[in-house]
Amino acid sequence: MSAYKLTAIVPMRHSSERVPGKNYRDFAGKPLFHHIVSSLLDCSLIDKVVIDTDSPIVIEQSNKYFPDVLVLERPEHLRDGGIPMNDVLMNTINQVPSEFYLQTHSTNPILSSATIEAGIKKFFEVYPMYDSLFSVTRKQVRYWDGLARPLNHNPNILLRTQDLPPVFEENSCMYIFTKAILERKHNRIGDRPFLYEIAEQEAQDIDVELNFIMAELLYKQIHKL
């Protein structure tokens, strides 16, 4: 157990525009959201897991398969897909007091409990020098803007991509923050965030149908299914 109280939050909507029903759709033999919830429950540094949802399917399955998880039914005014995630999180946090919060998504099914736990340990090692954490994926490729201007390289010096200075993509797999940060900034990222690097194979996020197909293939290969 950690010296700090840490609550994990998994927000899930019933409807999904680009991948219908993705949160409870079968993924490698189990509903998608079961994977991340199981990973969170396996982390000894997490005191409580909370699911925030408007989905009757998610509520029913959570009560059946995850009795130790606190399920909060999302109020009607926060159910529209255009509602900012930070508003949803504020509603959840107001109901569940904790020193720190970790937020992830059901759409990160390959994210392992070991990686989550390592991220939590790292954050508490560097806190309070760093006031928050978010996960990133290292990228060493040549980026250009819409006006064909180089963003991270000099086109007159053709370095190998592996020699380029890395840039980091916010991969939405993991955020650690406090209520005070969310209230003050209306953001999960504080003034001094720690960038926690996650291997690309674990950082798969399901946003469109192709992501679902590729993530499931990768998951099956990793777990030899």
Secondary structure as UniProt FT lines:
FT   STRAND          6..12
FT   TURN            20..21
FT   HELIX           22..24
FT   STRAND          26..27
FT   TURN            28..29
FT   STRAND          30..31
FT   HELIX           32..41
FT   TURN            44..45
FT   STRAND          48..53
FT   HELIX           56..65
FT   TURN            67..68
FT   STRAND          70..73
FT   HELIX           76..78
FT   TURN            81..82
FT   HELIX           85..95
FT   STRAND          100..103
FT   TURN            106..107
FT   TURN            109..110
FT   HELIX           113..126
FT   TURN            127..129
FT   STRAND          132..139
FT   TURN            146..147
FT   TURN            155..156
FT   HELIX           161..163
FT   STRAND          167..177
FT   HELIX           179..185
FT   STRAND          193..197
FT   TURN            200..202
FT   HELIX           209..222
FT   TURN            223..224
//
